[in-house]
Amino acid sequence: MSTAIQPTDAARPSEGPSLAAEIGLIDHHCHGLVPQTVERAVFETMISESFVAAPKGTTHFDAPVGLSLRAVCPPLLDLDPFCAPEDYMARRAELGGPEVNRRFLQAAGLERMLIDTGFRGDDIMTPPQMHEVSGIPAHEVVRIEAVAEEVARRGTSGEGFAAAFAAELEARCREAVGLKSILGYRGGFAIDPTPPSATEVTEAAGRWLARGEASGRHRMDDPVLLRHGLWVGAELARSRGLPIQFHVGFGDRDLRLHLNDPTLLSDYLQAMDDIGVDILLLHCYPFHRNAGYLAEVFPNVYFDIGVVMNYTGAMSGRILEEALELAPFTKQLYSSDAFGVAEFYYMQSRLFRQHLARILDDWIARGHCNAREAERIVRMIATDNVRRIYPSFD
């Protein structure tokens, strides 16, 4: 099966839009897949950011994401588009998890994957396993807060936390291509942008570790330690030439959306620009226009619209249009944020390609672009910007 999504002849007025359908994509933010067959109840929770079952008598297939999935994914499982969810899940089970993963990953037309390993790492495939299934290179992105939690679970003291965390983060990043923070999930972006003092870190670590021991859960949510993690990560990023990713906006109920406006990070973004660290804003919906503004005014800020294209399905083209309104084309990236189920890798690739081709066709028809410039825009967003801001993949 071809990995390219071929447009109709009517959609081929120029080379640039055609390239959008054919070019290999670098997915700069994604996750591993569940290796085994997934039962329907689990599958439905994995295609909803609620991570719970739909209300009684309903299904997550009756949402924009479910409709989009039923429109584009069944043919890859040898089914007709819009087949019944029961038939889709039965065929998925018949083929088995490994074969389903292989089909969708290989059909996505990816050139490379940069994989965040910090979420439910015991349940999903590692970067080497993802490479084995897909046949394309897979690199690790290290989640800052997850490393701090690992250090706490292994056991340390308030006085020893800072040194243990710094050493572990450095060790984990030896082969990594980037860092990631989920500050947005752990209190939001309205933070003091300066690094805390050593005394503040020791005292905060002591309180946090004691709470974790009492509850049996070390969740990195202390404001002082979150700031400390960002600055330790920043120093490591500066020395290694690594960018730092930030989850922004759309996500599960664990975050408070109004505190995920990335403009709240402006002072921290300026501090990172001062020391030469690139910041990558992930997903961003409904703040994707704010992210585009930040990418315009800060030379070190980049962004994508990520998995929200899957969740908005038929309406996702409007979001991509809004992302392209203001920000330089040199500051925009491609990602899927696919997690657990392989359909999200394929759906995101297909939606992104189709909508980008349509948008560029419209620009060309209205005299705002030509085929040569459209091709340059496609290459920048699909691969070139990632290659420029991440360390060498060779």
N, C-alpha and C positions, 0 to 999 in steps of 0.2 A: 504493500500500500504506500502511495506517495505521501511524504510528510508535508508537501506544500498544499495549501488551500487555494485551489485554482478559481479565479474569478471568471465570470462569463465574458464572452467577447464584448458585450456592451459595456463592461466595466474596465476595458483595456484601452482607454484613449491615450495613455502615456506610459513611459517606462517607470516613473516613480511609483505610481499606485500599483503597477504590476509587481514591482519589487517588494512592496509591502506584503503581498501574498506569498512570496517565495523565499525571502531572506531568512536565514537562521537567526533566532533570537537568543540573546543572553538573558536568562531569567535571574535577575540579581537579588531576588528575595523570594525564597520558597522553602518548603519543608519536606521531610521524608513522607513516604507512603506506608500505610498498613500493609504488611506483606501477605497476609492471609485473606481468605474470603470474608467479606463483611456482611452480616445479616442486615435485613432491611431496617430494623429498628435502629441499629447503630448507624447505618448509612444515612438515615434521615437526620439524625442529630449532627452528623458531620457535614451536611449541606445547609446547616442553619447556624448562624452566630449565637443563637439561643443555647445551643448544645443540649437541648431537651426535646422531648417528643412534642409534636404539634398538638394543639387542643383536641380533645376527644371528638372523633368523627371527622377530623380533617387530616391533612397530610402536608408535609413540607414540599411535596412535588407540586402543590397548588400555590406556588409563589413564583415571582419572576425567575429566581434561580432554578427552580424545578422545571418550569416551562422551557427555559433556555436549554437545560440539560436534555430534556426529552426531544427538543428540536434537533440538536446537533450530534448527540452522543450515540443513539441507537445504531446508526449504520456501522459504526466501528465494532459493534458486537453482532453484526449480521442481522439487524432488526430494522423495521421501518421507523422513520421519524414519528414521534408522538405515540409510540406504542404505549400500552397500559403500563403503569409502574410495576404491576405484578409480573408482567412478561419481561420487563427490563431486568428486574432483580433476579428472576429465575434464570435468565440467560447469563447474567453476571456470575451467579453461583455455579452454573454449568461449566463455564470457562475456567473459573477459579481465579483467586486473587493475583497470582503471578502473571497469568496470561492477560488479564484485564489491565494490569499495571503496564505491561510491556506494550500493549496495543496503543493505549492513550499517550504514554510518554513518547513513544517513537513517532506518533502522528502529530505531536505538538510542534515539530519542526524546530527544536531547540538546538543551540550550538553549545551551550554550557549552562550549568546550574550553580548558584551560590546559595548554600543551604544553611538556614538557621537551625541549629541542633538543640536549642535551649528549651523547647516546649515538648513535653511528653516523650522524651528521648527513648524511654524504654519500650514504647509502643510502636515506634515507626522505624523505618529503614535508615541506616547511616549513609553518609555520602558515598563511601565505597560500594555499598549495596545498591544505591541509586544509580551509580555509574554502571554497575553490572547489568541492571535491568534495562537501562536506557541506551547504553553504548556511548554516552557523551560524558565529558569531564564534569565532575561534581566537587565543589570546594566548600569548606566550612566557614560560616560566620558565627562568632562566639558571642553569646548573650551575657552581658556584664552581670546582671542581677542573678542569673542562674549560677554563675561561678561563685558569687558571694554566698549563696545558699548552700552550695556544695561544701565550701569551707566551713560553714557553721555546722552542718550535719556531721562532718568528720570530727569536729571538736576543736575549739580554740578558746582563748580568753579575750576579754575586752582589750587588754594590753597587747595581745598578740595578733588580733584580727587584722590590722592594717598590713602588717608585713606578710602574713599568710595569704591574704587576698591578693596583694600585688604579685607575689611569687606565683600563685596559681594562675592568675590571669595571664601573666607573661608566658608561662608554660603552655597554656591552652592555645595561645595565639601564635605559636611558633610556625605552624603550617596554615594558619587561617588567612583569609583574604579581607576580613573586616570584623568590626565589632557591632553589637546591637544593644540598644537600651529599650526597656519597656517602661520607662518613667511614666508614660501616659497612663498605664494601667495601675501604677503604684502611687498615685497622688496627683498626677497632672503636671502641667508645665509651668504653673505659677510658682516658681522656685527662686530662691536666692541663687544667682548665677555664679557666685564666687565659691572657691574651695573652702571647706571647713578646716579649722585648726586641728592639729594632732590631738590636742586635749579633747576637743569636741567629738572627734571620731572615737577615741578610746571610751569616753563616757557613754556615747550612743551605742557603741558595739556591746558594751557590758549590759545595758538595759535590753537591747534587742536579743542577745543570746540568752539572757535569763528568761525572757518571754517565750522564746522558742523551746527552751528546755521544759518549761512548765506546760506548754500546749502540745508539744510534740511536732510542731510545724514551724519551720524557719522561713517565713515569707518576708522577702526583702522589701519593706515598706517604710522604714524609718527615714524621714526627710534628710537628716544629716548624712546617713550612710548612702542614700541615693545620690546626693551631691558628691560625696567622696568617690563613689564608683564612677561617676561621670568624669571626674578630673583624673583619676588614676587611668581610666580608659583613654582619656584625651592625651595624656603624656605618652602612653604606650602607642597610640595611634600616630602621634607626631614622630616618634622615634622609628617606627616601622613603616611609615607611609601608608597607613590604613585609614579608610573612612569609617565613620560611625553612623549606623542606621538608627532611626527613631521610629517606633510605631506611632502613627498619628491618626486620630479620628476613628473611623468605623472599626468596630470590634465587638467583643462579647460584653455581657452585662457587668463584667469585672471593672470596667472603666467608667468614668463620669465624663460624658461626651463634651460638656461645656468647658471642661478643663483641658481638653485636647486640641484647642486652637493653637496651631504652631506659632502664631505671632507672639504668644506668651513667652516663647523661647528666645525672643529677639536679642536680649542682652547676652545670653549664653552663646548664641550664634555669632555675635560680634567677638566674643572672647575666643571662640574657636577660629574665627577668621584671623585674629591677631596672632595666633600661634601656628597657623597653616594646616588646620585639620578640616577636611571636607565632611559635611553633614548631609545625610540622605534621609529625606522625609518619605515614609512609606504609607501608601493607601490614601490618606489625607481626606477622603470624603467625610463630611460635607465641606471640609475646609480646603478643598483642592485649589480653589481660587486664591485663598490666603497663602497656600504653599507656593503657588505660581508667583505671587507677589514677592515672597521671600527669596525665591530663586532668581528673580529679576534684580533685587537690590543687594543681595549678599553674594559675593563671588564664590563662596565656598558652599552654597546650598543647592541641592539637587532634589528632585522629587519624582514620584510615580503615582499612579492612581490604583495600581494593584488589584486586589481581589474584588473590589467593588464592581468591576465590570461584570464579573460572574453573577453577583447578587442582584444587579440591576438588569441583566439580560437584554431584552429588546430595547430598553431605553439607555443602554450604556454608551451609545455613540454620543449622546448629548454631553455626558460627563467628559469624554475625551475631547470633544470640541471646546469645552470650557477650560480644560487643562492646557489647551494649545492657544488660548486667547492672548496671554501676556508673556509668559516665561520664555526665555531663549530656548531654542531647540537644542542647544548645547547642554541644557540643564535638566532634560527630561529622560527618564529611564523606563525600561520595561520590567515588570515583575508580575507574577501570578499570585504569590502568597498561597499557592496550593498546599494543602495539608491533608494527609490521610487517604483521600480518595483521588485516583488519578484523573478522573473526569475534569477536575478543575485546571489541571495543566493544559489539557486540550481545549476546553471551552474558552479560557482566557486568551490563548494564542489565536484562536479563530476569531473571536470578537474583536480583539485588538487589530488584527490584520484587515478584517473587512471594514471596520470603521475608519481606520487610518487611510486606507485606499479611497474610500468614499469621500472623506474630507478633502484629501489632496486633489482628487478629481474635481471637486467643486471649486477649489481655489484656482485650479488651472482654467476651468471653464469661465471663471469670472475675471481672469487676467491677473490674479494676485500671485501666481506662481507659474513655473514651467516645468517640463519633465526633468530637466537636469537638477533644478533646485529641489523638486519633490524627492528625487532619489537621494540627494544629500540629507534631507530631513529624515527619511526612513532609516538610512544607515546610522545617523547620529543616535536616534532613539533606540534602535534595535540592538546595536552593538558598540558603536564607537565611543559613546560617552562612558559606558561601563569600562571599556578598556583603558580609557584615559585616567579615570579616577581611582580605580582599584589597582593593587600591585600587579606586576606582570604575571600572566597565567602560564607563560612558557617555561 
